[in-house]
Amino acid sequence: MTSEHQGVRLRPATAGDAEAVTRVFLDSRAAAMPWLPRIHSDADTLAWITHVVLPTSTAVWVAEAAGEAGESGTLLGFAALAGRDELDHLYLRPDALRRGIGSRLLAEVRGAVDGPIRLYVFQRNAAARAFYERHGFSAVAFDDGGRNEENEPDVLYRWTPRR
């Protein structure tokens, strides 16, 4: 389902979004986590988004600037749900931060999940950790980085809906 608010439209991602989603992913990580090692080329990242993230995720939503007369606009961010309960990705363009777009994408994920949601965040990503904590997520486990390919310590967060 597509929704629009304040000039930003949320909609399910399509295969045609792969290049724009890849650009958001790469630009967001470079801006927010300059300390994170780049272990894949841009081309390999595009292939991963194209052949793994978009077709195998439970759901992927994109946020885009609303274009004229319903046309697609610039992709501002995306969120991907893996399995029944894991927010696998939520990334925004660096120039799209603090406009409520991440909160809207997170609300889409929450609406698609019937129960708790879990996610991993790199421990050093203070801005992302603060975002999720503001949205009611709690840190439940810390890891030494052995579970991710960057070998960067991360933290498992969990959110449980109020009943």
C-alpha positions as CSV (number, residue, x, y, z in Angstrom):
1,M,0.0,0.0,0.0
2,T,1.2,3.5,-0.8
3,S,1.0,6.4,1.6
4,E,1.9,10.0,1.3
5,H,2.6,12.6,4.0
6,Q,4.4,16.0,3.7
7,G,5.6,15.4,0.2
8,V,7.1,12.0,1.0
9,R,5.5,8.8,-0.3
10,L,6.0,5.3,1.1
11,R,5.5,2.3,-1.1
12,P,6.6,-1.3,-1.5
13,A,10.0,-1.5,-3.3
14,T,10.2,-3.0,-6.8
15,A,13.1,-4.6,-8.6
16,G,13.5,-1.3,-10.5
17,D,14.5,0.4,-7.2
18,A,17.7,-1.6,-6.9
19,E,20.1,1.1,-8.1
20,A,18.5,3.9,-5.9
21,V,18.3,1.6,-2.9
22,T,22.0,0.7,-3.3
23,R,22.9,4.4,-3.6
24,V,21.0,5.2,-0.3
25,F,22.7,2.2,1.4
26,L,26.2,3.2,0.4
27,D,25.8,7.0,1.0
28,S,24.1,6.5,4.3
29,R,26.8,4.1,5.6
30,A,29.6,6.3,4.4
31,A,28.2,9.4,6.1
32,A,27.0,7.8,9.4
33,M,29.8,5.2,9.8
34,P,33.0,6.5,8.2
35,W,34.9,4.1,10.5
36,L,33.2,1.0,9.0
37,P,35.4,-1.0,6.6
38,R,34.2,-1.1,3.0
39,I,34.5,-4.8,2.2
40,H,32.4,-4.9,-1.0
41,S,32.6,-2.9,-4.2
42,D,29.7,-0.7,-5.3
43,A,29.0,-3.3,-8.1
44,D,28.9,-6.1,-5.6
45,T,26.6,-4.2,-3.3
46,L,24.2,-3.5,-6.2
47,A,24.2,-7.2,-7.0
48,W,23.4,-8.1,-3.4
49,I,20.6,-5.5,-3.2
50,T,19.3,-6.7,-6.6
51,H,19.5,-10.5,-6.1
52,V,19.3,-10.9,-2.3
53,V,17.7,-8.0,-0.4
54,L,14.9,-7.0,-2.8
55,P,13.7,-10.5,-3.8
56,T,14.3,-12.4,-0.6
57,S,13.2,-10.0,2.1
58,T,9.8,-10.5,3.6
59,A,9.0,-6.9,2.7
60,V,11.0,-3.8,1.5
61,W,9.5,-0.3,1.6
62,V,10.9,2.8,0.1
63,A,10.4,6.5,0.9
64,E,10.5,8.8,-2.0
65,A,9.9,12.5,-2.6
66,A,6.4,12.8,-4.1
67,G,6.8,13.7,-7.8
68,E,4.4,15.6,-10.0
69,A,1.0,14.0,-10.8
70,G,1.9,10.8,-8.9
71,E,5.2,10.2,-10.6
72,S,8.0,8.6,-8.7
73,G,10.5,11.0,-7.1
74,T,13.9,10.8,-5.5
75,L,14.4,7.8,-3.3
76,L,15.1,9.1,0.3
77,G,15.3,5.9,2.3
78,F,14.3,2.3,2.6
79,A,13.5,-0.4,5.2
80,A,13.7,-4.2,4.8
81,L,12.0,-6.8,7.0
82,A,13.7,-10.2,7.1
83,G,11.7,-13.2,8.3
84,R,8.8,-12.5,10.6
85,D,10.4,-10.2,13.0
86,E,13.8,-8.8,12.1
87,L,14.3,-5.2,10.8
88,D,17.3,-6.0,8.6
89,H,17.8,-2.6,7.1
90,L,16.6,1.0,7.6
91,Y,18.7,3.6,5.8
92,L,18.1,7.2,4.8
93,R,20.0,9.5,2.5
94,P,22.2,11.8,4.6
95,D,20.2,14.8,3.5
96,A,16.9,13.2,4.5
97,L,17.6,12.8,8.2
98,R,15.5,14.3,10.9
99,R,12.4,14.8,8.8
100,G,10.3,11.9,10.2
101,I,11.0,9.6,7.3
102,G,12.9,7.0,9.4
103,S,10.0,7.0,11.9
104,R,7.5,6.5,9.1
105,L,9.5,3.6,7.7
106,L,9.7,2.1,11.1
107,A,6.0,2.5,11.6
108,E,5.5,0.5,8.3
109,V,7.6,-2.3,9.7
110,R,5.8,-2.3,13.0
111,G,2.5,-2.5,11.1
112,A,3.7,-5.6,9.2
113,V,4.9,-7.5,12.2
114,D,2.5,-9.1,14.7
115,G,4.6,-9.1,17.8
116,P,8.2,-8.1,18.9
117,I,10.8,-6.8,16.4
118,R,14.5,-7.3,16.7
119,L,17.4,-5.6,14.9
120,Y,21.1,-5.3,15.1
121,V,23.0,-2.0,15.2
122,F,26.8,-1.4,15.3
123,Q,27.7,-0.4,18.8
124,R,29.6,2.7,17.6
125,N,26.6,3.9,15.6
126,A,25.4,6.3,18.3
127,A,22.8,8.1,16.2
128,A,21.1,4.9,15.1
129,R,21.1,3.5,18.7
130,A,19.5,6.8,19.9
131,F,16.9,6.6,17.2
132,Y,15.8,3.1,18.1
133,E,15.9,3.8,21.8
134,R,13.6,6.9,21.2
135,H,11.2,4.5,19.5
136,G,11.1,2.1,22.4
137,F,13.7,-0.5,21.5
138,S,15.9,-1.9,24.3
139,A,19.4,-3.3,24.0
140,V,19.2,-7.0,25.0
141,A,22.6,-8.4,23.9
142,F,26.0,-7.2,22.9
143,D,28.3,-9.0,20.5
144,D,32.0,-8.8,19.7
145,G,31.5,-8.5,16.0
146,G,32.0,-12.1,15.2
147,R,28.4,-12.4,13.8
148,N,28.9,-9.8,11.0
149,E,31.2,-9.6,8.1
150,E,32.7,-6.3,9.1
151,N,33.8,-7.8,12.4
152,E,32.4,-4.7,14.1
153,P,30.8,-5.1,17.6
154,D,27.1,-4.8,17.5
155,V,24.1,-4.7,19.8
156,L,20.8,-6.6,19.5
157,Y,17.7,-4.4,20.1
158,R,14.2,-5.6,20.7
159,W,10.9,-3.8,20.7
160,T,7.7,-5.4,22.1
161,P,4.3,-3.9,21.3
162,R,2.2,-2.8,24.3
163,R,-0.9,-5.0,24.5
